[in-house]
Amino acid sequence: MFLGKEVRVFMKGQAEDSFIELKSKNDKESQSLVRSIERMIAILKQNPQYGNPIKKELIPDNFKKLGISNLYRVELSNYWRMLYTIESSRIEIFCFILNIVDHPTYDKIFGYK
């Protein structure tokens, strides 16, 4: 519960694919990332605004085209990043995890060099 509302967390698209791929691997790095993601999901259920908000003008165009007007970033183990957005109704808050990426991919998404 957050502000008296139920919080639900969903993975979409690339994030879901990455999570499934990481769970299928048995190496230490992948398992560490899976635990880190699961820990962040538990945190988001308690506080969906836990992540660092990304300034509106820095939200990549491909997210804006999907109608995403707020974007948050959380750091995972091994320098990976998780990007998510928040939507709300009168009864519930929804966190949609959009991307789970390594640092070079994160830099590419935001056009960093």
N, C-alpha and C positions, 0 to 999 in steps of 0.2 A: 504494500500500500504506500502511495505517495500522495500527499495532500488529499487523503481520503478517497483516492481512486485506485482501482486495481491496475497493476502494471503488467503488460504482456510483452514478451520479447520474441521477435521472429527473425529468421534469416531469409534473405532473398538473393536470388541470382548467384553472382560470383561468390558472395560470402558463404552461402550454403554449399556450393561446389568445393570451395577451399576447405571448409570444415570437414566435409565428408572425406576429402582426399587426405587431410592430415590425420584423421581418425584411423584411416586404413593403413597408415605407416607405423612401423614399430621402432623407429629410431628415437633417440633421446630428445632431439630438437623438436620433432613433430609432437611427441607426447607432452613435452613441456608447453608447447603452444596450445594444445587441446585443453590442458589444465588451466592455462591462463585465460583462454576464451570462456571456459565454463565459469571461472571465477568472476570474470567481467559481467557475464550474463546475470549471475546472482547479485552482483552489486547494482546493475542497472534495474533489476526488479525492485530494489530498495530505494534507489535514487536515479531516475532516468537522466538527470542532468549532471551526472558524475563526470562525464568527459569534458574535454576542452572544446568550447564552441568555436567554430570556424567563422570568421567574419563573412557576412553576406556577399561582399564583393569578391571574396576569394573562393567561393563555392564554384567548382568547375561547371562549365556549360552543360556537359552531359547530365549532371544531376539537376540543373535548373530546368532542362528540357523535360525531365520526369516530374516536374512540379515540386521539387524539394526546395524548401525555403529556409530550412535549418539543418545544419550538419554538425556533428560532433565527432571528435577523435579521441580514442583511448590508446595508450601504449600497451603493447603486449610484450611477452618475453622475446628475447632474441631480436630486438629492434623491429618487430612487426607492429603494424597499426590496424586498428579496426575503426571503420567509419560507420556512423549510424545517424538516423534521423528520428525525430519524435513527432507523433501525431496524437491528438487527443479528442475524446468525445466527452460528453457530460458524465459518463460513468467510468470510462477506462482511459488509460494512457498506453499507446502502442510505441514500442521501440522497434524500428526496422533496421537490422544490421545489413548494410549494403556491400561492404568490402572488408575482406581480411587479407592484407597484403604485406609483403616484405618491404623493407625501407626503400630500395631502389624503385619498386613499383609505385609506392606512395609518392615518391619524388616526381615520378613521371606523370601521375594523375594530376598533380598540382603545378606541373611545369617547372619544378625546381631543377637546378643543375648541380 
